[in-house]
Amino acid sequence: MINALNLKDLDKLQKEGLQALSEKLGPIGMVNFIRLFDNGKGDYSKERRETLNTITETDFKEFLKNQ
């Protein structure tokens, strides 16, 4: 029963689950599958504004030139 699991059982479940995913999907498929359930961390909008505010027009033109 799931509510009767202790932490050691959860560690074992995680290990076996990752192994099953890796065997079935391959390492890259496993990572992509897990990423479907990861919301990430932080405030994307705030970080984007802060990053874009540090980019100058010269930086942007240089970036475009190198594309």
Residue frames relative to the residue before (quaternion, step in Angstrom):
aa qw qx qy qz dx dy dz
M 1.0000 0.0000 0.0000 0.0000 0.00 0.00 0.00
I 0.5365 -0.6721 0.4094 0.3047 3.56 -0.87 0.97
N 0.6959 0.4693 -0.3049 0.4500 3.63 0.90 -0.73
A 0.6344 0.5171 -0.3326 0.4685 3.60 1.26 -0.15
L 0.4817 0.6775 -0.4386 0.3415 3.61 1.25 -0.05
N 0.2421 -0.7323 0.6076 0.1895 3.54 -1.07 0.66
L 0.7439 -0.4150 0.2669 0.4506 3.58 -1.27 0.11
K 0.6264 0.5311 -0.3500 0.4507 3.61 0.98 -0.73
D 0.6431 0.5096 -0.3231 0.4715 3.57 1.01 -0.79
L 0.6420 0.5207 -0.3245 0.4597 3.60 1.02 -0.74
D 0.6191 0.5279 -0.3361 0.4744 3.57 1.04 -0.73
K 0.6583 0.4994 -0.2992 0.4772 3.57 0.97 -0.90
L 0.6407 0.5257 -0.3184 0.4602 3.59 0.97 -0.85
Q 0.6554 0.5059 -0.3110 0.4666 3.57 0.95 -0.88
K 0.6602 0.5136 -0.3065 0.4543 3.58 0.88 -0.94
E 0.6976 0.4633 -0.2759 0.4718 3.58 0.85 -0.95
G 0.6281 0.5371 -0.3319 0.4547 3.58 1.06 -0.71
L 0.6631 0.4891 -0.3005 0.4804 3.57 0.94 -0.87
Q 0.6313 0.5257 -0.3310 0.4643 3.57 1.03 -0.76
A 0.6576 0.5059 -0.3125 0.4626 3.60 0.94 -0.87
L 0.6482 0.5118 -0.3175 0.4659 3.59 0.97 -0.85
S 0.6609 0.5154 -0.3028 0.4538 3.55 0.94 -0.91
E 0.6666 0.4982 -0.3044 0.4634 3.58 0.94 -0.85
K 0.7226 0.4466 -0.2512 0.4640 3.59 0.91 -0.87
L 0.8043 0.3031 -0.1278 0.4948 3.58 0.87 -0.99
G 0.4411 -0.6432 0.4883 0.3915 3.58 1.18 -0.47
P 0.6919 -0.5106 0.3069 0.4080 3.59 -1.17 0.44
I 0.6872 0.4730 -0.2940 0.4666 3.59 0.87 -0.90
G 0.6423 0.5151 -0.3170 0.4708 3.58 0.98 -0.81
M 0.6237 0.5395 -0.3335 0.4569 3.58 1.02 -0.79
V 0.6707 0.4901 -0.2994 0.4694 3.58 0.86 -0.95
N 0.6622 0.4980 -0.3132 0.4642 3.59 0.90 -0.85
F 0.6290 0.5245 -0.3347 0.4661 3.60 1.02 -0.74
I 0.6711 0.4943 -0.3002 0.4639 3.58 0.87 -0.93
R 0.6330 0.5487 -0.3319 0.4337 3.60 1.01 -0.77
L 0.5487 0.6135 -0.3970 0.4061 3.60 1.16 -0.45
F 0.7561 0.3857 -0.1885 0.4940 3.58 1.13 -0.67
D 0.5972 0.5606 -0.3581 0.4481 3.60 1.26 0.09
N 0.2737 -0.7882 0.5345 0.1346 3.56 -0.62 1.15
G 0.4752 -0.6652 0.4485 0.3614 3.56 1.22 -0.19
K 0.3658 -0.7120 0.5558 0.2242 3.53 -1.31 -0.09
G 0.7256 0.4454 -0.3161 0.4185 3.51 -1.23 0.42
D 0.5029 -0.6181 0.5185 0.3102 3.51 -1.40 -0.07
Y 0.3225 -0.7932 0.4859 0.1752 3.56 -0.08 1.33
S 0.6697 0.5145 -0.3141 0.4336 3.61 0.85 -0.95
K 0.6594 0.4993 -0.3055 0.4718 3.58 0.94 -0.88
E 0.6734 0.4917 -0.3001 0.4635 3.60 0.88 -0.93
R 0.6323 0.5313 -0.3318 0.4558 3.59 1.01 -0.76
R 0.6544 0.5045 -0.3112 0.4694 3.60 0.92 -0.91
E 0.6636 0.5051 -0.3095 0.4568 3.58 0.89 -0.91
T 0.6610 0.5013 -0.3065 0.4667 3.59 0.96 -0.83
L 0.6973 0.4768 -0.2802 0.4560 3.57 0.83 -0.97
N 0.6281 0.5441 -0.3398 0.4404 3.60 1.10 -0.59
T 0.6749 0.4839 -0.3023 0.4680 3.60 1.19 -0.35
I 0.5976 0.5692 -0.3592 0.4357 3.59 1.26 -0.19
T 0.2700 -0.7680 0.5622 0.1457 3.55 -0.79 1.04
E 0.6681 -0.4735 0.3796 0.4305 3.55 -1.30 0.22
T 0.6296 0.5325 -0.3277 0.4613 3.58 1.03 -0.77
D 0.6287 0.5285 -0.3289 0.4661 3.59 0.98 -0.85
F 0.6698 0.5107 -0.2940 0.4518 3.56 0.91 -0.97
K 0.6592 0.4979 -0.3089 0.4713 3.59 0.92 -0.85
E 0.6380 0.5167 -0.3191 0.4735 3.58 1.01 -0.79
F 0.6263 0.5324 -0.3271 0.4662 3.57 1.02 -0.80
L 0.6773 0.4943 -0.2896 0.4616 3.59 0.86 -0.94
K 0.6295 0.5484 -0.3241 0.4450 3.55 1.05 -0.76
N 0.7227 0.4456 -0.2334 0.4740 3.57 1.06 -0.78
Q 0.5397 0.6293 -0.4053 0.3852 3.62 1.21 0.03
